[in-house]
Amino acid sequence: MRGYAALITAGGIGTRLLPFSKEIPKEMLPIIAHDGDDSLELKPLVQAIFEQLYTAGIRNFYIVVGRGKRAIEDHFSPDPRFLEYLEKKGKLPKGMSDFYEKIKSSNLVFLNQPEPLGFGDAVFLIDGPFIVQAADTFILSDGVEYLERLTGLHRKYRASATILLREVPQAQDYGVVEGDYVEPGVLKITSAVEKPETPRSHHAIMPVYVFGHEIFEALSKVGPGRGGELQLTDAIQSLVEAGERVIGVNLAGDELILDLGSPETMIAALKLSLQHADERSHAEPELAKTKRGPPRRGEPGIGRNVPEHASLPTLVPLMIEWRTVHGREAASG
């Protein structure tokens, strides 16, 4: 994926997480990550997304921020003196030094969005081809398989846009697409609507996209949409109407979503992560390494459903292990 850049959008004000998100970016909410050694570490969600994209081979990053997001820029600014201080104290976490090495071997550009103008406005700030991912949603996948699947199908079908989809029973709170299956788990999209009152399908858009240059012309043709913001969903519909090829790719059955955008989805993320960690810990090594293809038509877009009123233990760690086909990747540079 070295031919791709990545746009990580972190410009939203996080209204669903107020008052917490008034001065603390929701993208800095922590997850507990496991980097393959014997220790656990608290890791901001935006860092986890950056490292996952880095593992996929991406080295050019654009991070969209806005007012009150200075903590994100500070976090991505290596602090050698702080590392030296921790090293002298014998308290230097390996994860932090690895993170700094990844930053040093990448090109990072912070783009300031003075006011929250929507996902679509942020895309205007970058050149293609590129991946767009919201910084409040993390995909638990087998390594970086979902990214490889998205970009591979984008090339295979010579698409102008490729979108990650998830089957949901109530799709009113999502962008929703309709389309025809061209292969198991892959749709040729025929319409896209942002948060319809009466959804005509259960294909919900997840905030991970692959775009070519065509998206810029589409964005220039659409005005502010729902909420007075420039919506990517409207631009995707414009691509469809222009006869461009737009592809939707379902989440595989064993891929999970961590969405930290609201209190309710944070709870759901804990449940999904607990389920994921439990299944991984009890799986045979050979089974855990088995790679699944995309789900069959009609198969759910995520793993086993979690009961709505399931109880949670007092402390639930979110377990993430970074793996590549070559094992744990050491940062270059």
C-alpha positions as CSV (number, residue, x, y, z in Angstrom):
1,M,0.0,0.0,0.0
2,R,3.0,2.3,-0.3
3,G,1.3,4.0,-3.2
4,Y,-1.5,5.3,-1.0
5,A,-1.7,8.2,1.4
6,A,-3.9,8.1,4.5
7,L,-6.3,10.8,5.7
8,I,-7.3,10.4,9.3
9,T,-10.1,12.7,10.3
10,A,-10.1,14.0,13.8
11,G,-11.8,17.4,13.4
12,G,-15.2,16.7,14.9
13,I,-16.1,18.3,18.2
14,G,-17.6,15.0,19.7
15,T,-20.9,16.4,20.8
16,R,-22.1,13.0,21.9
17,L,-19.3,12.8,24.4
18,L,-19.8,16.2,26.0
19,P,-18.8,17.5,28.5
20,F,-15.7,15.2,28.4
21,S,-14.9,16.1,24.8
22,K,-15.0,19.9,25.4
23,E,-11.2,20.1,25.7
24,I,-10.1,16.5,25.4
25,P,-10.3,15.1,21.9
26,K,-12.4,11.9,21.7
27,E,-9.8,10.5,19.4
28,M,-7.4,10.5,22.4
29,L,-9.7,8.1,24.4
30,P,-7.6,5.2,25.4
31,I,-7.7,1.5,24.5
32,I,-5.6,-1.1,26.2
33,A,-3.2,-2.6,23.6
34,H,-1.0,-5.7,23.5
35,D,2.0,-5.3,21.2
36,G,3.0,-8.9,21.3
37,D,5.2,-8.9,24.4
38,D,4.2,-9.6,28.0
39,S,3.0,-6.0,28.9
40,L,-0.1,-4.0,28.3
41,E,-0.3,-0.3,27.6
42,L,-2.8,2.4,27.3
43,K,-2.9,3.7,23.8
44,P,-4.9,6.6,22.3
45,L,-7.3,5.4,19.6
46,V,-5.8,7.8,17.0
47,Q,-2.4,6.2,17.6
48,A,-3.8,2.7,17.2
49,I,-5.3,3.7,13.9
50,F,-2.0,5.3,12.7
51,E,0.0,2.2,13.7
52,Q,-2.4,-0.1,11.9
53,L,-2.1,2.0,8.7
54,Y,1.6,2.1,9.2
55,T,1.8,-1.7,9.4
56,A,-0.1,-1.9,6.1
57,G,2.8,0.0,4.5
58,I,1.5,3.6,4.4
59,R,4.0,6.3,5.2
60,N,2.3,9.5,4.1
61,F,-0.3,10.7,6.6
62,Y,-2.7,13.7,6.8
63,I,-4.4,14.2,10.1
64,V,-7.3,16.6,10.1
65,V,-7.7,18.5,13.4
66,G,-9.6,21.5,14.7
67,R,-10.0,23.6,17.7
68,G,-9.2,21.8,20.9
69,K,-7.2,19.1,19.2
70,R,-3.8,20.3,20.1
71,A,-3.3,17.2,22.3
72,I,-3.3,15.1,19.1
73,E,-0.5,17.1,17.6
74,D,1.5,17.1,20.8
75,H,1.1,13.3,21.0
76,F,2.5,12.9,17.5
77,S,5.5,15.1,18.3
78,P,8.5,13.0,19.5
79,D,9.9,14.2,22.8
80,P,13.5,12.9,23.0
81,R,14.2,14.5,26.4
82,F,11.1,12.7,27.9
83,L,12.4,9.4,26.5
84,E,15.8,10.0,28.0
85,Y,14.3,10.8,31.3
86,L,12.2,7.6,31.3
87,E,15.2,5.6,30.2
88,K,17.4,6.9,33.0
89,K,14.6,5.9,35.4
90,G,14.3,2.5,33.8
91,K,10.7,3.2,33.0
92,L,10.8,3.6,29.2
93,P,7.9,1.7,27.6
94,K,8.9,-0.1,24.4
95,G,5.7,0.8,22.8
96,M,6.4,4.5,23.1
97,S,9.9,4.2,21.6
98,D,8.4,2.1,18.8
99,F,5.7,4.7,18.2
100,Y,8.3,7.5,17.9
101,E,10.3,5.4,15.4
102,K,7.2,5.0,13.3
103,I,6.6,8.7,13.4
104,K,10.2,9.5,12.3
105,S,10.0,7.2,9.3
106,S,6.7,8.7,8.2
107,N,5.6,12.0,6.6
108,L,2.9,13.5,8.8
109,V,1.0,16.7,7.9
110,F,-1.6,18.2,10.3
111,L,-4.5,20.0,8.5
112,N,-6.5,22.5,10.5
113,Q,-10.2,22.5,10.0
114,P,-11.2,25.7,11.9
115,E,-14.8,24.7,12.1
116,P,-16.5,21.3,11.8
117,L,-17.5,21.3,8.2
118,G,-17.9,17.5,7.8
119,F,-16.1,14.5,6.5
120,G,-16.4,15.7,2.9
121,D,-14.7,19.0,3.5
122,A,-11.7,17.2,5.0
123,V,-11.2,15.2,1.9
124,F,-10.7,18.4,-0.2
125,L,-7.4,18.8,1.7
126,I,-5.5,15.8,0.1
127,D,-4.5,14.4,-3.2
128,G,-5.3,10.8,-4.3
129,P,-5.2,7.8,-4.3
130,F,-5.8,7.7,-0.6
131,I,-7.5,6.0,2.3
132,V,-9.8,7.9,4.5
133,Q,-10.5,6.7,8.1
134,A,-12.3,8.4,11.0
135,A,-10.2,8.6,14.1
136,D,-12.9,7.4,16.5
137,T,-13.5,4.0,14.8
138,F,-11.0,1.1,14.9
139,I,-11.4,-2.2,12.9
140,L,-10.3,-5.3,14.7
141,S,-9.1,-7.5,11.8
142,D,-6.6,-10.3,11.2
143,G,-3.6,-8.1,11.0
144,V,-4.4,-5.5,8.3
145,E,-6.5,-7.9,6.2
146,Y,-9.5,-5.5,5.9
147,L,-7.2,-2.8,4.5
148,E,-5.6,-5.2,2.0
149,R,-9.1,-6.4,1.0
150,L,-10.4,-2.8,0.4
151,T,-7.4,-1.6,-1.6
152,G,-7.2,-4.9,-3.6
153,L,-10.9,-4.8,-4.6
154,H,-10.5,-1.1,-5.4
155,R,-7.8,-2.0,-7.9
156,K,-9.5,-5.1,-9.2
157,Y,-12.7,-3.2,-10.2
158,R,-10.9,0.0,-11.1
159,A,-13.3,1.8,-8.8
160,S,-13.5,5.5,-8.2
161,A,-14.5,4.8,-4.6
162,T,-14.5,1.7,-2.4
163,I,-16.4,1.8,0.9
164,L,-16.4,-0.5,3.9
165,L,-19.9,-1.7,4.8
166,R,-21.6,-3.4,7.7
167,E,-24.9,-5.1,7.9
168,V,-27.0,-3.4,10.6
169,P,-30.7,-4.1,11.6
170,Q,-31.5,-0.4,12.1
171,A,-29.6,1.8,9.6
172,Q,-31.2,5.2,10.2
173,D,-28.2,6.5,12.0
174,Y,-25.8,5.7,9.1
175,G,-25.1,6.4,5.5
176,V,-26.9,3.6,3.7
177,V,-26.2,2.2,0.2
178,E,-28.1,-0.1,-2.2
179,G,-26.4,-2.2,-4.8
180,D,-26.0,-5.5,-6.6
181,Y,-23.5,-8.2,-5.6
182,V,-20.7,-8.8,-8.1
183,E,-19.1,-11.4,-5.9
184,P,-19.7,-12.7,-2.3
185,G,-19.3,-9.7,0.1
186,V,-18.8,-7.1,-2.7
187,L,-21.5,-4.7,-4.0
188,K,-21.6,-2.5,-7.0
189,I,-23.3,0.5,-5.4
190,T,-26.4,2.0,-7.1
191,S,-27.4,4.6,-4.5
192,A,-26.1,6.2,-1.3
193,V,-28.1,8.2,1.2
194,E,-27.0,9.9,4.4
195,K,-29.1,8.8,7.4
196,P,-32.4,8.1,5.6
197,E,-35.6,8.1,7.7
198,T,-36.7,4.9,6.0
199,P,-33.6,2.9,4.9
200,R,-34.0,0.8,1.8
201,S,-31.3,-1.6,2.8
202,H,-29.2,-2.8,5.8
203,H,-25.9,-1.9,4.1
204,A,-24.5,0.8,6.5
205,I,-21.4,2.8,5.6
206,M,-18.5,2.5,8.0
207,P,-16.0,5.4,8.1
208,V,-13.2,3.8,6.0
209,Y,-12.9,4.6,2.3
210,V,-10.6,4.3,-0.6
211,F,-10.8,7.1,-3.2
212,G,-9.3,8.1,-6.5
213,H,-9.1,11.6,-7.9
214,E,-12.8,11.5,-9.1
215,I,-14.0,12.2,-5.6
216,F,-12.8,15.8,-5.8
217,E,-15.0,16.7,-8.8
218,A,-17.9,15.0,-7.1
219,L,-17.4,17.0,-3.9
220,S,-17.2,20.2,-5.9
221,K,-20.7,19.5,-7.3
222,V,-22.5,18.9,-4.0
223,G,-23.4,21.5,-1.4
224,P,-23.8,21.3,2.3
225,G,-26.0,18.3,3.2
226,R,-27.5,16.9,6.4
227,G,-26.5,19.0,9.4
228,G,-25.2,21.8,7.1
229,E,-22.0,19.8,6.5
230,L,-20.4,18.6,3.3
231,Q,-21.2,14.9,3.4
232,L,-19.1,12.2,1.7
233,T,-22.2,10.1,1.2
234,D,-23.7,12.9,-1.1
235,A,-20.4,13.0,-3.1
236,I,-20.5,9.2,-3.4
237,Q,-24.1,9.4,-4.8
238,S,-22.8,12.0,-7.2
239,L,-20.2,9.5,-8.4
240,V,-22.9,6.9,-8.9
241,E,-25.1,9.3,-10.9
242,A,-22.1,10.2,-13.1
243,G,-21.6,6.6,-14.0
244,E,-18.5,6.0,-12.0
245,R,-17.8,2.6,-10.4
246,V,-18.4,2.6,-6.7
247,I,-17.8,-0.6,-4.8
248,G,-18.9,-1.6,-1.3
249,V,-17.0,-4.3,0.7
250,N,-18.7,-6.0,3.7
251,L,-16.8,-6.6,6.9
252,A,-15.7,-10.2,7.2
253,G,-17.6,-12.3,9.7
254,D,-14.7,-12.3,12.2
255,E,-13.9,-8.6,12.0
256,L,-15.1,-6.3,14.8
257,I,-15.7,-2.6,15.1
258,L,-14.6,-0.4,18.0
259,D,-16.6,2.8,17.8
260,L,-15.8,5.3,20.6
261,G,-18.0,8.1,19.2
262,S,-20.7,7.9,21.9
263,P,-21.2,6.5,25.4
264,E,-23.4,3.7,24.0
265,T,-20.9,2.6,21.3
266,M,-18.1,2.8,23.8
267,I,-19.9,0.2,25.9
268,A,-20.5,-1.9,22.7
269,A,-16.8,-1.6,21.9
270,L,-16.0,-3.1,25.3
271,K,-18.3,-6.0,24.7
272,L,-17.0,-6.7,21.2
273,S,-13.4,-6.5,22.4
274,L,-14.0,-8.8,25.3
275,Q,-15.6,-11.3,22.9
276,H,-12.7,-10.9,20.5
277,A,-10.1,-11.4,23.3
278,D,-11.9,-14.4,24.7
279,E,-12.2,-16.1,21.4
280,R,-8.6,-15.5,20.5
281,S,-7.4,-16.7,23.9
282,H,-9.3,-20.0,23.5
283,A,-8.6,-20.6,19.8
284,E,-6.0,-23.1,18.7
285,P,-2.9,-21.4,17.2
286,E,-3.6,-22.9,13.8
287,L,-7.2,-21.8,13.9
288,A,-6.3,-18.3,15.0
289,K,-4.0,-18.0,12.0
290,T,-6.7,-19.2,9.5
291,K,-7.7,-16.4,7.2
292,R,-11.4,-16.0,6.3
293,G,-12.7,-14.7,3.0
294,P,-15.4,-12.1,2.8
295,P,-18.8,-13.1,4.2
296,R,-21.4,-14.9,2.0
297,R,-24.4,-13.0,0.8
298,G,-26.7,-12.3,3.8
299,E,-24.0,-13.2,6.3
300,P,-23.7,-10.7,9.2
301,G,-20.9,-8.1,8.7
302,I,-19.5,-8.6,12.2
303,G,-18.9,-11.5,14.5
304,R,-21.3,-13.1,16.9
305,N,-24.0,-10.7,18.2
306,V,-23.6,-9.4,21.8
307,P,-26.8,-9.4,23.9
308,E,-28.0,-5.8,24.2
309,H,-28.3,-6.0,28.0
310,A,-25.2,-8.2,28.7
311,S,-23.4,-7.3,31.9
312,L,-19.8,-6.2,31.9
313,P,-17.1,-7.1,34.4
314,T,-15.7,-4.2,36.5
315,L,-12.6,-3.9,34.3
316,V,-12.5,-5.0,30.6
317,P,-9.3,-4.6,28.7
318,L,-9.4,-4.0,25.0
319,M,-6.9,-6.5,23.6
320,I,-5.2,-5.7,20.3
321,E,-2.2,-7.6,18.9
322,W,-0.3,-6.1,16.0
323,R,0.7,-8.7,13.5
324,T,1.8,-8.9,9.9
325,V,2.4,-11.8,7.7
326,H,6.1,-11.6,8.8
327,G,5.2,-11.4,12.5
328,R,5.6,-8.3,14.6
329,E,6.9,-5.5,12.4
330,A,9.8,-3.4,13.6
331,A,9.7,0.3,12.7
332,S,12.2,1.4,10.1
333,G,14.2,4.6,10.0
